[in-house]
Amino acid sequence: MGAKLVHTSKGTNVFILFYGSNRFCWVSDEDAKCGNWLVGDNGELMLFLDKPPKGNGGFWYICPERDAWVCVETMEECPLDHEEAIKAAEALGTAWAEENLEKGCYALRDVFALSRAAYLPPFPVFPREELYDAAVNAAWRKCQPE
């Protein structure tokens, strides 16, 4: 059984791929996690954690080549870098608010209920709960009277 090191573009994440067992370990600034890996149809690595973080929807894998989480159902991406991910989540929450709430589609009191609802307009999904929280808070701030 051989092993290969894979670094993300920023170098803050290191993945150790074990051939033969298709297992991997992910070493980041936060901690180390393990899971199974495979190569997708497009030739990119797909890393599935044994214990993924709790998100608000979707089934996510890590793509080291893109330095991102990728949602299996929608192919949407979320940066692995925590600071970048928070900024992206806030931008998505703000855009959602602009598109759906400021047009008068819903009242301000509905922001939190809508963000957890399964009906339209869909709220973005995230691989980690704190990213969802950042998006909801950004949507809430956007809807506050100035």
ABEGO torsion letter per residue (X at the ends): XBBBBBBBAAGABBBBBBBGAGBBBBBBAABBBBBBBBBBAAGBBBBBBABBBBBAEEBBBBBAAAGBBBBAAAGBBBBABAAAAAAAAAAAAAAAAAAAAAAGABBAAAAAAAAABABOBBBBBBABAAAAAAAAAAAAAAABBX
